[in-house]
Amino acid sequence: MNITSLSDLATEAKKRPRRAALAVVCPYDAHTLGAVLRASREGVVRARLFGEPEKINAAFEALGEDPGGFEIIRADDNAEALAAAVADVRGGDGIIMKGLIDTSDFLRAVLSKESGLRGKSGGLLSAFGIFEAPGYHKLFAVTDFAMNIAPDLSAKRAILENAAAFLRSVGVDNPKIAALSEAEHINPKIPASSDAAELKHLNEAGEITGCVIDGPIAFDLATSREAAEIKVYSSPVAGDADLLLVPEIVSGNILVKSLTGFGGARTAGVVLGADVPVVMTSRSAEEDDKYYSIVLASLAAPGAE
């Protein structure tokens, strides 16, 4: 699959013969419901809406839409809606999406050892975003900018492998991964540089497979062929990275907000590591971001073909 834009992702999702099941928790806001409506009408997902029917119907009415084509699962409050939606996808078939509900409550239910969505994977959850930036020649991904605060080497490896597997599942063969630091050498005072070097070593030794890793490498060299030429830096990743692995949450958060706020990038995101893809966009995210996040999740949902 040749994916150079978010529209390419949507086109690919629409070709799939099997629509992914989508469980939406408390879709009371216009951006969430609008995104779900669009993805449903385009044949990307088949959605079930969990929450208080009165609030859901009011949201449809505010959009001038008819809820008749959707299955609404009644819940008396947010907690009940969340529990029902998690149970609905717990078998590992589908996607779960956060609507107008507190993020901490949502994550608590997803992470629950007794009733959550980590039964099969048991792995580390990580935030993964795809970006379409005006200054770059293709889509690229960033991880982890929202879940793990200061991951150690072991956690970074899990985050990287989560993302690489996801990229392969949406058609990026042997993704090129840049383990970011401030420069291309190891600095004992900067743990990110030594972690990046070790990830590269593990890749070269065949312990991390299905991708090409370079690191430590700075952002400019990872994303600009011109910068790599000027600095005489040779690497298959330089200027052509598919994935940027950030050192920790602060730099990751700054990077993605700069990409969208100043850089004009369009984005889609999911949380990886659970038994099913998790769509957990910000409550302030635009409808377009939420729609493309659904699209992205649908391509890697269990049972997607």
N, C-alpha and C positions, 0 to 999 in steps of 0.2 A: 504494500500500500504506500503510495506517494502522498504523504501528508505535509503540505506546506502552509496550511491555514486551518483555522477552526472550521471553516466551511467544508473543507475536505473531510474532517472528522465526521461532520453531520452527514455528508453524502455517503460515507462508508457505513455509518450506523443505519441509515435508511435502507441499505441493500440487504441487511441481515434478514434471513427468513424468519427468525424467531425474535419477537419483541421481548425485551427484558422486563421482568416484573419489578415495579417500583412501589415501595411503601413510603408514603409521605406523612410525616408526623406534624400535626397542627398547621395545615396550609392555610393560614388565616390572612396572610399578607399578599398584596397584589403581585409582587415580584416572584414569589415562590409559585403561587397558583398560575400566574401567566406563563412561567417557564414550563410547568407541568402540562398545561393545556397545549402549548406548542409542541412539546415532545410527544405527547399522546396523539395529536392530530397528524403528525408527520410519521407516525408508525414506529417511533424509536422505542417507546415503552408502553406498557399497559399498567396504569396507575391505580392504586387503592389509597384512599384518603382516610387517615385516622385522626379523629378529633370530635369536637362538639358540632353536630350537624348544623345547628343554628349559626354558628360562627363561619363554618365552611360555606353555607348557602349565602350568607351575607357577603362573603368575599367574592363569590361568583356574581352576585347581583351588582356589586360595585364595579365589576369588570364588564357588566352587561352580557354575561354569559349564562348558559343553562347548565346546571349540574347533572342533568339527566343521564349523560353518558358515562358517569363515574360511579364506582362503588364506594360508598361512604360508610366507614366502620365507626359506629357510635362509641364515644368515650365521654365520661362525665367531667374529666379534667385532663390536664397535660400528662400527668403521671400515668394515668390509665391508657391514654392514647399511645404513649411511648412504649409501655410494656406490650401492648397489643401489636404494634408495628415490629418491634424486635422479635416477638414470637413468630410473626408472619414470615420473616426471612431467615429465621434461625436455622432452618434446614440447609441453608447454603445456596438458595436459589433466588437471585434477585439483587436489589439495591435498596438501601434505606437512605432517606433524605430528611434532613432537619428543616422544619419550617419555623414558625414563630414560637420558639421554645428556648429556654436558657441552655447555652452550650454545655455548661458543667453538668446539668441534669441529663442531657442527651448522651454525653460521653460516659457518664457513670453507668447508664443502662447498657451501652455498647460494650463497656469493659468488664461488666459484672462476670465474675467467675462462675456463678451459679446459673445465671439466666441470660448472659450476654452473647456476643457474636465472635468469641475467640475460641470456641470449642475445638475446631479442627486446626486452626493455624497456631494458636497460642503464642503468636509472634508479637513483635513490637509494632505499635501503630505509628504511622508517620504521615505527615501532610505532603501532598504531591500536587504541583501545579504545572499546567501546560500554558505557554505564553506565545502569543503571536505579536511580535514587536516590529515596528516599522523599519528599524535599522538592521534586522537580521534576516538571513536568506531562507530560513525555515522555522518551523515550530521548535521550541526547546522547552525543557522541563526544569523545575527547581524543587529541591527537597533538602531538609525538612525545615520549614519556616514557621511552624505553628504548634507542634506537638511536643517535641523533645527539647528541653531547655539547653542542656550542655552535654550532648551525647559523647560517651567515650568511644574508643576505637571499635569495640564490639558492637555498640549500638549504631555507629556510623556504617559499619559493614551491613547490618540488618536493614538500615534505611536505604542504603545504596542498592542492595539486592531486591528489596521491595520494588523500588522504582525501575530498576533494569528489567525485572520480570514484567512489570506493567507495560513498559515501552515495547517490549517484544510482543506482548499480547495484542497491542494495537498496530503492529506492523513495522516497528523500527527494529530491524535485524542488527544484532551486534552493536548496541548503542554506544556512542562515544561519551565518556563521562569525565568531567573535569572536577577533581577534588580541590576545591578552592582554598587558597590562602592568600597572603599579601604579596608573595613573590614566588619564584621558581626554585628556591633553595630551602633547605631545612634550617630553621632558626630554633635553637634549644629553648628560647624564651617564648616561642609561639607553638603551643601543642598542636594546633591545626596543621602546621607544616609537617611535623613528624607523622601524624595520623594519615595525612594525605599520601606521604611517601610509602607508608606501610601498606595502604590499600593498593597502591600501584604495584608494589612488590608482590602482594598476594595474587594480583591479577596476572602478572608476568610468570609467577610460579604455578599457575593453573589452579589455584585454590578458589578464586572467584572467576567464574566463567560466563560466557554469553555476553560479554561486553569488552570494551577497551577503556582502561582507566589511565589518566595522567594526573599527576599531582606530586608535590604542590604546584599549583598553577594559578596565576592571578586572573581576575575576571576579564581584563582586556585581552590577554592572550587566548583565553578560552573562546572568546566570542568575535575576535577580529583577526582576519588573515593579515591585514595590513600591519597591525601591531606586531604580530608574530614575525613578519618579514623584517620590519624595522629592527626588532630586537634579536634577529637571527635565531629564532627559536623554532626548532623542528619537532613536530609531533602530529600524529594523525588526528588528535583532538583539537589542536590549536586552530581557532577560527571556525571550527565546525562542530562544536559540542552539541550533543543531544540532551545532556543532563548536567546541571550544575549542582554539585553537592556542597551545601553551605556548612561552615564549621559549627554554628550553633544558632539558636533561635533569634538572637538580636540582629546579627548580620543578615540572616535570612529574611526576617520581617522587614528590615530596612530595604533590602534588595527588591523584594516583590512589590512593596508599596511605591518604590521609586519607579519601577518598571511601568506600573499602571498609572500612577499619579503624574509623574513628570514625563515618562517615556511614551505614554499613549498606548501601551500594550493592552491587548485583549487577553482574557484569561479564562481558564476552566480548571477546577480542582476537585480532588477526591482525597479521602483518607484511606491509606492502604494498611494491610496487615490483619484486618478482620476477615471473617469467613466470606463476607460479601463487600463490594465497594460501598463506601460511605460518602454521601454528598453532604458536606457540612460547611457550606458557604456562610459568610457573615450575613447577619440580618440586614445590613445596609447594602449588600451586593445588588447590582442591577439585574434585571430579568435576563439580559443576555448572558451574563456570567453564570447564572443559575442554569439556564438552558444548556449551555455548552458543557457545564459540569455534569448534567444528566447524560448528555451525549457521550462524554468521555467515560463515565461509569458504565454505560450500557455496552460499550465495546469490550469491556473486560469482565462483565458480569458472568457468573457461573451459568453455563448453558448457552452463552452467546456463540454464534457460529459465523 
